[in-house]
Amino acid sequence: MKRTKFLLWCVAVSVLALCSLLFSALTNTPKAFVEAVPMAPANVATGAEPVQPPLTNCCLRRINKVMKGNRTADFGVPYNCDTGQTFKGVTKIALTLNTTNPTCDQDVAVPNGSRLEAACSTIRRADLFGHSVCEFIIKHPTSGVTHFSGSLVLVDRASQPPPTGCRTCNTVGFLEGWIDGKGQGQFASLKLQAVVTARATMPTTNQTRPFLGDLNGTLLKCP
């Protein structure tokens, strides 16, 4: 009996000691460490949240426009980077949009002659490789009412090399980008998302250069 009581006493003491150690570890663990412990990912394969389908029944139309106009630039004093002399400044774009292939253009909100105007924050290198982040509007050709507004990103001297493309990766006089816009007024239910490709050379300070491009993508109509 005495031996049994002694064993029980030893177990109780051991449990109390273990609890004390655990309590001390928890209370002295750095807060940053506790907060950094990740939650189990919802999707084990990708570590991302599960992809959900659209919440509403959106309808889809093609949009395909030829864009023609010009681009001007105003750059400041150059500065040096490890990739060479670099400039930062503002570029402005003014384009007229038209349909040339009705089969590829199911647009109902950008009539022929509509005007796209954009103001861009631009960085370029001396070799005219450049990156522009722009705010744009698309206006009705006669009334001047804004039908779309949003963002436009352009990368000069960016093109697809083989095997997916037919140009070198740094073609002079060629750019690619994307446009993301929201309909305004009577077109508020529309969202414009499209790829932009163009034959256009980055202008230098106080230059105006031609811009001939293509806008090809989607118009989403959601209730």
RAGI-V635729 format. One record per residue. RES is the residue in one letter. PHI is phi in degrees with one decimal (* if undefined). Layout:
res = [RES/RES]
phi = [PHI/PHI]
//
This chain:
res = [M/K/R/T/K/F/L/L/W/C/V/A/V/S/V/L/A/L/C/S/L/L/F/S/A/L/T/N/T/P/K/A/F/V/E/A/V/P/M/A/P/A/N/V/A/T/G/A/E/P/V/Q/P/P/L/T/N/C/C/L/R/R/I/N/K/V/M/K/G/N/R/T/A/D/F/G/V/P/Y/N/C/D/T/G/Q/T/F/K/G/V/T/K/I/A/L/T/L/N/T/T/N/P/T/C/D/Q/D/V/A/V/P/N/G/S/R/L/E/A/A/C/S/T/I/R/R/A/D/L/F/G/H/S/V/C/E/F/I/I/K/H/P/T/S/G/V/T/H/F/S/G/S/L/V/L/V/D/R/A/S/Q/P/P/P/T/G/C/R/T/C/N/T/V/G/F/L/E/G/W/I/D/G/K/G/Q/G/Q/F/A/S/L/K/L/Q/A/V/V/T/A/R/A/T/M/P/T/T/N/Q/T/R/P/F/L/G/D/L/N/G/T/L/L/K/C/P]
phi = [*/-61.5/-65.3/-65.1/-60.6/-63.5/-63.9/-61.9/-62.2/-63.5/-62.5/-61.0/-63.0/-63.8/-62.6/-62.4/-65.5/-64.0/-60.5/-62.9/-64.1/-63.0/-62.6/-64.7/-65.9/-67.4/-74.2/-103.7/-70.7/-56.5/-59.0/-61.4/-66.0/-61.5/-70.9/-82.8/-67.3/-74.4/-75.2/-63.1/-63.5/-68.8/-119.4/-63.7/-69.2/-113.5/75.4/-112.4/-64.8/-58.6/-73.4/-111.1/-70.6/-53.5/-78.6/-124.4/-86.5/-84.5/-108.0/-125.6/-128.5/-80.4/-133.4/-144.7/-130.1/-90.4/-116.5/-135.6/174.2/-149.5/-137.7/-119.9/-143.2/-141.4/-111.5/-89.2/-67.2/-68.4/-134.2/-99.0/-126.6/-68.3/-99.6/116.2/-64.1/-134.0/-126.3/-131.4/-179.3/-124.0/-119.5/-127.4/-124.6/-133.4/-132.9/-105.9/-108.7/-143.0/-95.3/-117.2/-137.5/-57.8/-61.4/-97.5/-130.0/-105.8/-68.6/-124.1/-126.8/-126.3/-68.7/-54.9/91.4/-59.3/-111.0/-104.5/-123.5/-138.8/-119.1/-126.5/-91.0/-125.8/-121.1/-140.9/-94.7/-64.1/-86.1/74.2/-72.2/-146.6/-136.6/-127.2/-113.4/-124.5/-108.1/-132.1/-134.8/-118.5/-113.7/-62.8/-65.2/-110.2/-80.2/76.7/-70.6/-76.2/-97.3/-141.4/-147.3/165.7/-117.9/-138.1/-121.3/-128.5/-124.8/-77.2/60.8/-114.4/-154.4/-85.7/-78.0/-58.1/-88.7/-86.1/-128.2/-122.6/-121.5/-73.5/-75.4/-134.4/-62.3/-72.4/81.3/-140.0/-139.2/-137.2/-177.1/-148.1/-128.4/-136.7/-131.6/-119.8/-65.0/-118.0/60.1/-66.8/-106.3/-63.9/-84.6/-100.8/-128.0/-104.6/-138.2/-154.2/-91.0/-116.8/-129.6/-158.4/-93.6/-161.0/-106.3/-56.5/-73.9/-95.8/-55.7/62.3/-103.9/-120.9/-127.4/-68.5/-137.0/-126.8/-143.4/-134.8/-113.9/-139.0/-177.1/-128.7/-115.6/-99.1/-114.5/-121.6/-64.2]
//
